[in-house]
Amino acid sequence: MKDLKGKTAVVTGAASGMGLSFARRFARAGMNVVLSDIEGPALDIAVEDVKASLAERGSDPVELMAAVTDVASADEVEALATSSIERFGSVAVLCNNAGVGGGSLTASPGGVHLEDWKWVMDVNFWGVVHGHASFLPHMLENGEGHIVNTASMAGHFPGHSAYSASKWAVVGISEGLFDQMTREDLGVGVSCLCPGWVNTKIAESARNRPEWAAPSALNEPSPEQEARVEFIRDQLQSGLDPDAVGDLVHDAIIDDQFWIFTDMTMVAALETRFKNVLACANPAMDLGAALSQTN
Ligand SMILES: NC(=O)c1ccc[n+]([C@@H]2O[C@H](COP(=O)([O-])OP(=O)(O)OC[C@H]3O[C@@H](n4cnc5c(N)ncnc54)[C@H](O)[C@@H]3O)[C@@H](O)[C@H]2O)c1
């Protein structure tokens, strides 16, 4: 999609981190933006943030709309589509970006906390499916649109966790959707964002954990697991500025580019995995260890 000005973007998980950076970037490109998130108060602050960032740069104001939405709910995502289309006439860009880190960071090796899996899959996987279900028919009818799904480098490397599973699923369905849209020339572009470490609040995802998914006492982290969480927090803090990802996403939509990577060193590490697969070799343990630290 070459010209974004005057069109409308819907971003889920827009109250923080990368989603907020997409909203800022789209607004700067002259798009109307629907900022959607499960956190109402943070969403109001995010809308003010986008307005301020436009004013700071001397950019023209755009129309902004805040919509509190839990992407785990098909009904709420459908309501998001309906209210966005009612307000702006059409939606050209959808970023299925809302996501949670879950408790996989602290799960004991081999430990499976079913509520954790359900919560993480509900948000990270079903949230994307709900986005496709509610916005794709509209885009297909218009013969124009672009969907950006936020996966992760964790969606390329093995990991026995709900987070990895959800992100592998997002990578797979995004590639499948791209194939469908392109082969049949349906006018809808698809991108799959696979970030490495980015400096956001993802390590504080528990702030949005529903009560039914609360970790049990059995999941109390060991000192080793706590050290790992610390490691991850450090990696995130020294990670990429989310605004750099906003630029990449904007450019990928313009260029109709499928893969959006933020860390090519991590991408290069995929070679070992593919070599092993092609050779029918068992997964390399050192690779597994490296991968358990990807995000
Ligand atoms: N930060 C990283 O290093 C990194 C790396 C790879 C992938 N990601 C992915 O990037 C995406 C954005 O996360 P972020 O890093 O900006 O973290 P973040 O926590 O700063 O932002 C995530 C946003 O999603 C919202 N959210 C959580 N549950 C929701 C729900 N059920 N419905 C709607 N909104 C919900 C949160 O309120 C928050 O505003 C996620 O999908 C995450 O998995 C992050």
The ligand as a Tripos MOL2 file, in Angstrom:
@<TRIPOS>MOLECULE
LIG
   44    48     1     0     0
SMALL
NO_CHARGES

@<TRIPOS>ATOM
      1 N1          9.4720   -6.5230   23.7620 N.am      1 LIG1
      2 C1         10.0460   -7.5050   23.1270 C.2       1 LIG1
      3 O1         11.2590   -7.7280   23.2570 O.2       1 LIG1
      4 C2          9.2220   -8.3790   22.2000 C.ar      1 LIG1
      5 C3          9.9150   -9.2770   21.3690 C.ar      1 LIG1
      6 C4          9.1870  -10.0860   20.5110 C.ar      1 LIG1
      7 C5          7.8210   -9.9650   20.4190 C.ar      1 LIG1
      8 N2          7.1630   -9.0830   21.2260 N.ar      1 LIG1
      9 C6          5.7080   -8.9690   21.0590 C.3       1 LIG1
     10 O2          5.3910   -7.6020   20.7900 O.3       1 LIG1
     11 C7          4.0170   -7.3630   21.0870 C.3       1 LIG1
     12 C8          3.8890   -6.0500   21.8450 C.3       1 LIG1
     13 O3          4.4340   -6.2010   23.1460 O.3       1 LIG1
     14 P1          5.4120   -5.1240   23.8060 P.3       1 LIG1
     15 O4          6.7550   -5.7370   23.8240 O.co2     1 LIG1
     16 O5          5.2080   -3.8000   23.2020 O.co2     1 LIG1
     17 O6          4.8960   -5.1940   25.3270 O.3       1 LIG1
     18 P2          3.9870   -4.1820   26.1890 P.3       1 LIG1
     19 O7          3.6110   -4.9470   27.4150 O.co2     1 LIG1
     20 O8          4.7200   -2.9040   26.3740 O.co2     1 LIG1
     21 O9          2.7120   -3.9570   25.2680 O.3       1 LIG1
     22 C9          1.7310   -4.9630   25.0980 C.3       1 LIG1
     23 C10         0.3480   -4.3160   25.1380 C.3       1 LIG1
     24 O10        -0.6410   -5.3490   24.9660 O.3       1 LIG1
     25 C11        -1.7160   -5.0710   25.8600 C.3       1 LIG1
     26 N3         -2.4940   -6.2880   26.1500 N.ar      1 LIG1
     27 C12        -2.1750   -7.3250   26.9660 C.ar      1 LIG1
     28 N4         -3.1750   -8.2240   26.9900 N.ar      1 LIG1
     29 C13        -4.1410   -7.7510   26.1690 C.ar      1 LIG1
     30 C14        -5.4260   -8.2380   25.7640 C.ar      1 LIG1
     31 N5         -5.9140   -9.3940   26.2340 N.pl3     1 LIG1
     32 N6         -6.1530   -7.5040   24.8890 N.ar      1 LIG1
     33 C15        -5.6740   -6.3250   24.4170 C.ar      1 LIG1
     34 N7         -4.4830   -5.8020   24.7800 N.ar      1 LIG1
     35 C16        -3.7260   -6.5150   25.6320 C.ar      1 LIG1
     36 C17        -1.0390   -4.5220   27.1070 C.3       1 LIG1
     37 O11        -1.9380   -3.8030   27.9360 O.3       1 LIG1
     38 C18         0.0620   -3.6430   26.4920 C.3       1 LIG1
     39 O12        -0.3890   -2.3220   26.2960 O.3       1 LIG1
     40 C19         3.5430   -8.6040   21.8390 C.3       1 LIG1
     41 O13         2.8000   -9.4220   20.9650 O.3       1 LIG1
     42 C20         4.8430   -9.3020   22.2440 C.3       1 LIG1
     43 O14         4.6800  -10.6840   22.4110 O.3       1 LIG1
     44 C21         7.8380   -8.3090   22.1210 C.ar      1 LIG1
@<TRIPOS>BOND
     1     1     2 1
     2     2     3 2
     3     2     4 1
     4     4     5 ar
     5     4    44 ar
     6     5     6 ar
     7     6     7 ar
     8     7     8 ar
     9     8     9 1
    10     8    44 ar
    11     9    10 1
    12     9    42 1
    13    10    11 1
    14    11    12 1
    15    11    40 1
    16    12    13 1
    17    13    14 1
    18    14    15 2
    19    14    16 1
    20    14    17 1
    21    17    18 1
    22    18    19 2
    23    18    20 1
    24    18    21 1
    25    21    22 1
    26    22    23 1
    27    23    24 1
    28    23    38 1
    29    24    25 1
    30    25    26 1
    31    25    36 1
    32    26    27 ar
    33    26    35 ar
    34    27    28 ar
    35    28    29 ar
    36    29    30 ar
    37    29    35 ar
    38    30    31 1
    39    30    32 ar
    40    32    33 ar
    41    33    34 ar
    42    34    35 ar
    43    36    37 1
    44    36    38 1
    45    38    39 1
    46    40    41 1
    47    40    42 1
    48    42    43 1
@<TRIPOS>SUBSTRUCTURE
     1 LIG1         1 GROUP 0 **** ****
